Amino acid sequence: MGADEGLLTLVTGAGGFIGRGVVSRLKARGCQVLGVDCGHPGDADDVQHVDIADQRQLEAIFESRAIRRVVHLASILPTASKIDPQRATQVNIGGSLNVFEMARRFAVERVVYASSISVYGTRGNHAAMESDAIAPSDLYGLAKVYVEMLGEGYQQVHGISFASLRIATVVGPGARATASPWRSQIFEEMQTTKAAVIEIPYAATEVLPLVHVDDVAEMLALLTTSDTPSENIYNSPADHVQMSEMKDWIESINPQIQVKLGERVVSGFPGRVDGERFTGEFGLDIRSIKEWLEDSAHRS
């Protein structure tokens, strides 16, 4: 058993799209895991209903269990942040501050944070690197920047190990609530035997940095269970896919599916990201989106 196995790890947002995979991978490594989630209680073992914006609820969790590591995933997503900025601020900023305060008070060793490439804002063809200037264009991205700075501050002042993963556009089956349903549909529909239409709003020439949800979960599990990461900030590796290619792949793998592309251009996040920092340190080779699509079509 590794040195980190057996330590209790708290996962916030454990019932969400990425959270479910993170919990599964940590348990597979022998970790004890406690999941909390405001919106998805009872969907999995050991997921308790906790609103991280409520300091008393969060404090009760830390008082009841000896938590040594935290994977902080809970957040209000971009579209919902625009609709309800008050709630987004309460959770994404206030809730994150609560997480770090509990980590300080209860001697947590490490906090791993699910950030986003939206911190870079819209970019040209240059692949965004961790050393690049940040220029978020919405409340969601701004909150991610704030929490990264918060984490670095708690590390410097209180000695809490901190690592942030700036995640590319996540695709895969199982997303419950998203303003971009195509990101799950392209996998969930791959075995259909009836005519189906999937609408992807981006123009044929646009390139998106995509990463499968299972690969993201693996990255976060690596950051949580490894020896102390050498950096505070990592871009997630990603597969850069042109939307015309995506359309061709899907329609050739399953001719019953028609993909309709739109005219949207990439904005609010870079079209390309450099994930070499993470790959070089942790040695993770992500699978291509085409491989994931083919697996979805043939999965029994």
C-alpha positions in Angstrom: 0.0 0.0 0.0 1.4 3.4 -1.0 2.1 6.1 1.6 -1.1 8.0 0.6 -3.4 5.1 0.7 -5.7 4.9 3.7 -5.7 8.7 4.2 -9.2 10.2 4.0 -9.7 12.4 1.0 -12.6 14.8 0.8 -14.0 15.4 -2.7 -16.3 18.4 -3.1 -18.7 18.2 -6.1 -18.4 14.4 -5.8 -21.7 13.7 -7.4 -20.9 15.8 -10.5 -19.7 14.9 -14.0 -16.0 14.8 -13.1 -16.5 14.1 -9.4 -17.9 10.6 -9.9 -14.8 9.6 -11.8 -12.4 11.1 -9.3 -14.1 9.2 -6.4 -13.9 6.0 -8.4 -10.2 6.4 -9.2 -9.2 7.3 -5.7 -11.0 4.3 -4.3 -9.3 2.1 -6.8 -6.0 3.3 -5.4 -7.0 2.2 -2.0 -7.9 5.7 -0.7 -10.7 6.3 1.8 -13.0 8.9 0.2 -15.7 11.1 1.5 -17.7 12.9 -1.1 -19.9 16.0 -0.6 -22.2 17.7 -3.1 -24.9 20.2 -2.9 -26.8 19.1 -6.0 -26.4 15.3 -6.2 -26.8 13.7 -2.8 -27.2 10.0 -2.6 -26.0 9.2 -6.2 -23.0 7.3 -4.9 -21.7 5.7 -1.7 -20.3 8.2 0.8 -21.7 11.3 -0.9 -23.2 13.6 1.7 -25.3 16.7 1.0 -23.1 19.7 1.9 -23.3 23.3 0.6 -19.7 24.5 0.7 -21.0 28.1 0.8 -22.3 27.2 4.3 -19.3 27.3 6.6 -21.2 25.5 9.4 -22.1 22.5 7.2 -18.5 22.2 5.9 -17.1 22.6 9.4 -19.3 19.7 10.7 -17.7 17.4 8.0 -14.2 18.3 9.1 -15.0 17.9 12.7 -16.5 14.4 12.2 -13.6 12.9 10.1 -9.8 13.3 10.0 -9.5 14.6 6.4 -5.9 14.8 5.1 -6.4 15.7 1.4 -9.1 17.6 -0.5 -10.1 17.5 -4.2 -12.1 20.7 -4.7 -14.4 20.4 -7.7 -17.6 22.1 -6.5 -18.5 25.2 -8.5 -21.3 27.0 -10.3 -20.6 26.5 -14.1 -20.2 29.4 -16.6 -23.8 29.7 -17.9 -25.3 29.4 -14.4 -22.8 31.9 -13.2 -24.1 34.5 -15.7 -27.7 33.8 -14.8 -27.2 33.9 -11.0 -23.9 35.8 -10.2 -24.8 36.1 -6.5 -25.0 32.3 -6.1 -21.9 31.8 -8.2 -19.9 34.2 -6.0 -21.2 32.5 -2.9 -20.0 29.1 -4.0 -17.1 29.7 -6.4 -15.4 32.3 -4.2 -17.0 32.1 -0.7 -17.3 28.4 -0.8 -13.7 28.0 -1.9 -12.5 30.3 0.9 -14.4 28.1 3.3 -12.6 25.0 1.9 -9.2 26.6 2.5 -10.0 27.8 5.9 -11.1 24.3 6.9 -7.9 23.0 5.4 -5.9 25.4 7.6 -7.8 24.7 10.8 -7.8 21.0 10.4 -4.3 20.4 9.2 -5.1 19.2 5.7 -1.9 18.3 3.8 -3.0 19.1 0.2 -5.7 20.8 -1.7 -6.1 19.9 -5.4 -8.3 22.3 -7.3 -10.2 21.9 -10.6 -9.5 25.1 -12.5 -10.2 25.9 -16.1 -8.4 27.0 -19.3 -11.0 29.9 -19.2 -8.5 31.7 -17.1 -6.6 32.5 -20.3 -9.6 34.1 -22.1 -9.8 34.1 -25.9 -6.5 33.4 -27.6 -5.3 33.0 -31.2 -3.4 30.0 -32.5 -0.8 30.2 -29.7 -1.1 27.2 -27.4 -1.7 28.6 -23.9 1.1 27.8 -21.4 1.0 28.1 -17.6 3.5 31.0 -17.8 1.2 33.0 -20.1 -0.7 36.0 -18.9 -4.2 35.3 -17.7 -7.2 37.3 -19.1 -10.5 35.7 -18.1 -13.6 37.1 -19.8 -16.4 36.0 -17.4 -17.2 35.5 -13.8 -16.4 31.8 -13.9 -12.9 32.4 -15.2 -12.3 35.2 -12.7 -13.3 33.0 -9.8 -10.9 30.3 -11.0 -8.1 32.9 -11.0 -9.1 34.0 -7.5 -9.1 30.5 -6.1 -5.7 29.7 -7.7 -4.2 32.8 -6.0 -5.9 31.8 -2.8 -4.4 28.3 -2.9 -0.9 29.7 -3.5 -1.4 32.1 -0.6 -2.5 29.3 1.8 0.5 27.3 0.7 3.0 30.1 1.3 1.5 31.2 4.6 0.1 28.0 6.1 2.2 25.2 4.4 -0.8 23.5 2.7 0.4 21.8 -0.5 -1.6 23.2 -3.4 -2.0 22.1 -7.0 -4.5 23.4 -9.6 -5.4 21.7 -12.9 -6.6 24.1 -15.6 -9.0 21.8 -17.4 -9.7 21.9 -21.1 -13.2 21.3 -22.6 -14.5 18.1 -21.0 -16.4 15.6 -23.0 -17.8 12.2 -22.2 -21.1 10.4 -21.2 -23.0 11.2 -18.1 -23.2 15.0 -17.9 -26.5 15.8 -16.2 -26.7 19.6 -16.5 -24.8 21.4 -19.2 -25.4 24.2 -21.7 -23.5 22.1 -24.2 -25.4 18.7 -24.4 -23.4 17.6 -27.5 -20.4 16.9 -25.2 -22.2 13.9 -23.8 -24.4 13.1 -26.8 -21.5 12.3 -29.1 -20.7 9.3 -26.8 -24.2 8.3 -25.5 -25.6 8.1 -29.1 -22.8 6.1 -30.6 -24.6 2.8 -30.3 -28.0 4.0 -31.7 -29.6 1.9 -34.4 -32.1 4.7 -35.2 -31.6 7.9 -37.1 -30.3 10.6 -34.8 -29.1 14.2 -35.1 -26.5 15.8 -32.9 -26.0 19.6 -33.0 -22.5 20.9 -32.3 -22.7 24.8 -32.4 -19.1 25.4 -33.5 -18.1 26.1 -37.1 -16.4 23.3 -39.2 -13.0 25.1 -39.2 -12.9 25.7 -35.4 -10.5 23.7 -33.3 -11.3 22.8 -29.7 -9.0 21.4 -27.0 -11.0 18.4 -25.8 -10.3 15.9 -23.0 -12.4 12.9 -22.0 -13.9 13.0 -18.5 -12.1 9.8 -17.5 -8.7 11.2 -18.4 -9.5 14.4 -16.3 -10.5 12.2 -13.4 -7.2 10.3 -13.7 -5.2 13.6 -13.8 -6.9 14.8 -10.6 -6.3 11.5 -8.9 -2.6 11.6 -9.8 -2.3 15.1 -8.4 -4.0 14.0 -5.2 -2.0 10.8 -4.5 1.4 11.5 -5.9 4.4 12.9 -4.0 4.3 16.7 -3.7 3.7 18.1 -7.2 6.6 20.3 -8.4 4.3 23.1 -9.6 1.2 24.8 -8.4 -0.4 25.2 -11.8 -0.9 22.6 -14.6 -2.8 22.7 -17.9 -4.6 19.5 -18.6 -3.3 17.8 -21.7 -5.9 17.9 -24.5 -6.7 16.5 -27.9 -7.0 19.4 -30.4 -9.9 18.5 -32.7 -11.2 20.4 -35.7 -15.0 20.2 -35.7 -15.1 19.0 -39.4 -13.0 16.1 -38.2 -15.4 15.4 -35.3 -18.3 15.3 -37.7 -16.5 12.9 -40.1 -15.5 10.6 -37.2 -19.0 10.3 -35.7 -20.8 9.8 -39.0 -18.3 7.2 -40.2 -18.4 5.3 -36.9 -22.2 5.2 -36.9 -23.9 6.2 -40.2 -27.2 6.5 -38.3 -26.0 9.7 -36.8 -26.0 13.1 -38.6 -23.9 15.8 -37.1 -25.0 19.4 -37.7 -22.4 22.1 -37.2 -23.1 25.7 -36.4 -21.2 28.9 -36.9 -19.9 29.6 -33.4 -16.2 30.5 -33.0 -14.1 29.7 -30.0 -14.2 32.4 -27.4 -13.7 32.7 -23.7 -11.0 30.1 -23.7 -8.0 29.3 -25.9 -8.4 27.0 -28.9 -5.1 25.3 -28.0 -3.4 24.5 -24.8 0.1 23.2 -23.9 -0.2 20.2 -21.5 3.5 19.3 -21.5 4.1 20.4 -17.9 1.7 17.8 -16.7 2.6 15.1 -19.1 6.4 15.5 -18.4 5.9 15.2 -14.7 3.3 12.5 -14.4 3.8 10.6 -17.6 0.1 10.4 -18.5 -0.7 9.8 -22.2 -4.3 10.7 -22.8 -6.4 8.8 -25.4 -7.6 10.6 -28.5 -11.2 11.6 -28.7 -11.6 9.4 -31.8 -10.5 6.4 -29.7 -13.0 7.2 -27.1 -15.8 7.5 -29.7 -14.8 4.2 -31.2 -14.9 2.5 -27.8 -18.3 4.0 -27.1 -19.7 2.5 -30.3 -18.4 -1.0 -29.5 -19.0 -1.1 -25.8 -21.3 -3.9 -24.8 
